[in-house]
């Protein structure tokens, strides 16, 4: 019987995190982003960026957590990256202080599609919530592609809601709409909406 768990990312995970990101984007975003953009993503470049994120985070509240599927072997199958909200979490034209200091921002939350629907996304989110609570963060935000119904449905099923902010990413001269979701960080684990999903 397979089991899953979440742990902090280690430097040696950077290559696997990049592989999961690349595999997931090429499946989940194939109808959202231009094909040539997905085909030209450089796995080695992504691995270097993840290595830096794991080894040199901007603060102690910036974390990369990984989901592991454990059966006969262990497989890194997903990850979440988050930290205190910064300018990247803002909508266009939003003032710099629109997101208060107690807000966490999820920059990435991906589970490789072949390992989907096994609780990894919920475990990643629940573990991140525990860290946000420990860091004194009381609210969280995450951007999702408007056409990414899987992410939107997952966030909605765990208590996140759109907050009304929108933006469009310019991806090789193609504007790709996104909307921002938000949720209150529960004060205790008993209130964590993603804990049982």
C-alpha positions in Angstrom: 0.0 0.0 0.0 1.4 3.4 -1.0 1.7 6.2 1.5 2.4 9.9 1.1 4.0 12.6 3.2 5.4 16.1 3.0 8.9 17.3 4.0 11.1 20.4 3.5 12.9 20.3 0.2 16.6 19.5 0.3 19.3 20.8 -2.1 19.5 17.4 -3.8 15.7 17.7 -4.7 16.2 20.6 -7.1 16.4 18.4 -10.2 13.3 16.4 -9.2 11.4 19.6 -8.5 12.3 20.9 -11.9 11.3 17.6 -13.5 7.9 17.7 -11.8 7.4 21.3 -12.8 8.2 20.6 -16.4 6.1 17.5 -16.7 3.2 19.1 -14.9 3.3 22.3 -17.0 3.5 20.3 -20.3 0.4 18.4 -19.3 -1.7 20.8 -17.3 -1.0 24.0 -19.3 -0.8 22.5 -22.9 -4.0 24.3 -23.8 -3.2 27.4 -21.8 0.3 28.4 -22.8 1.9 28.4 -26.3 3.3 25.0 -27.2 6.7 26.3 -28.3 7.0 28.0 -24.9 6.4 24.7 -23.1 8.7 22.8 -25.5 11.5 25.2 -24.9 11.5 25.2 -21.1 15.0 24.3 -19.9 15.0 21.7 -17.1 18.6 22.5 -16.1 17.7 26.2 -15.7 14.7 25.4 -13.6 16.8 23.1 -11.4 19.3 25.9 -10.8 16.5 28.2 -9.8 15.0 25.6 -7.4 18.4 24.9 -5.9 18.7 28.7 -5.1 15.2 28.8 -3.7 15.9 25.9 -1.4 19.4 26.9 -0.3 19.1 30.7 -0.3 15.5 31.7 0.5 14.9 35.4 0.9 13.7 34.8 4.5 13.1 32.0 7.0 9.4 32.2 6.1 10.1 31.4 2.4 9.9 27.6 2.0 9.8 24.9 -0.6 8.0 21.7 0.6 7.9 18.5 -1.3 5.3 15.7 -1.5 6.7 12.1 -1.5 4.9 9.0 -2.6 6.3 6.0 -0.7 5.6 2.5 -2.0 8.3 0.0 -2.9 10.4 3.1 -3.7 10.0 6.8 -2.7 9.1 9.3 -5.5 9.1 13.1 -5.3 5.7 13.8 -6.8 4.8 17.4 -6.1 5.8 20.6 -4.3 4.7 23.9 -2.9 6.7 27.2 -2.7 5.5 30.0 -0.6 6.6 33.0 1.5 5.4 36.4 2.7 3.6 38.2 -0.1 5.7 40.7 -2.2 5.1 42.7 -5.3 4.7 39.6 -7.4 1.5 38.8 -5.5 -0.1 42.2 -6.4 -2.5 42.8 -9.2 -1.6 45.5 -11.8 -2.1 49.0 -10.4 -2.6 47.7 -6.9 -0.8 49.8 -4.3 2.2 48.2 -2.6 0.4 48.0 0.7 -2.7 46.3 -0.7 -1.6 43.0 0.8 -0.9 43.5 4.5 2.3 42.2 6.2 0.5 39.0 7.5 -0.2 37.6 4.0 1.5 34.5 2.6 1.8 34.0 -1.2 1.9 30.6 -2.9 4.1 30.9 -5.9 3.9 27.3 -7.0 1.7 24.3 -6.1 2.1 21.4 -8.4 1.5 17.7 -8.3 2.7 15.6 -11.2 -0.6 14.6 -13.0 0.1 10.8 -12.9 0.2 11.1 -9.1 -2.9 13.3 -8.8 -6.0 12.5 -6.7 -3.9 10.8 -4.0 -4.0 13.5 -1.4 -0.6 15.1 -2.2 -2.0 18.5 -3.0 -4.0 18.6 0.2 -1.0 17.4 2.3 1.2 20.1 0.7 -1.3 22.8 1.4 -1.9 21.6 5.0 1.8 21.6 5.7 2.2 25.1 4.3 -0.7 26.3 6.5 1.1 24.9 9.5 4.2 27.0 8.6 2.2 30.1 7.8 0.5 29.8 11.2 3.9 29.4 13.0 5.2 32.5 11.1 2.2 34.6 12.2 0.7 34.9 8.7 -3.1 35.2 8.9 -4.1 35.2 5.2 -2.8 33.6 2.0 -3.1 34.4 -1.7 -2.4 32.4 -4.9 -2.7 33.2 -8.6 -4.3 30.6 -10.9 -4.7 30.7 -14.7 -8.3 31.4 -15.5 -8.4 28.4 -17.8 -6.8 26.1 -15.2 -10.0 24.5 -13.9 -8.1 21.8 -12.0 -6.2 24.3 -9.8 -9.3 26.5 -9.4 -11.5 23.6 -8.4 -8.8 22.3 -6.0 -8.4 25.7 -4.3 -12.2 26.1 -4.1 -12.6 22.7 -2.5 -10.1 23.7 0.2 -11.8 26.9 1.1 -10.0 29.4 -1.1 -12.1 32.0 -3.0 -11.4 34.5 -5.8 -10.7 37.9 -4.2 -11.6 39.9 -7.3 -8.1 40.7 -8.5 -7.1 39.7 -12.0 -4.1 40.1 -14.3 -2.9 38.8 -17.6 0.6 37.4 -18.1 2.4 38.2 -21.3 3.7 34.9 -22.5 5.5 35.4 -25.8 3.1 38.1 -26.9 0.0 36.1 -25.8 -1.9 37.4 -22.8 -2.9 34.6 -20.4 -5.6 35.7 -17.8 -5.2 34.8 -14.2 -7.3 35.4 -11.1 -6.2 35.6 -7.5 -7.5 33.4 -4.8 -7.4 34.1 -1.0 -8.1 32.3 2.2 -7.8 33.0 5.9 -5.2 31.0 7.7 -7.0 29.0 10.4 -5.9 29.7 13.9 -5.6 25.9 14.7 -5.1 22.7 12.8 -8.7 21.7 13.7 -9.9 24.5 11.5 -7.6 23.7 8.5 -10.0 23.2 5.5 -7.5 21.2 3.5 -6.5 18.8 6.3 -9.0 16.1 5.3 -9.0 16.4 1.6 
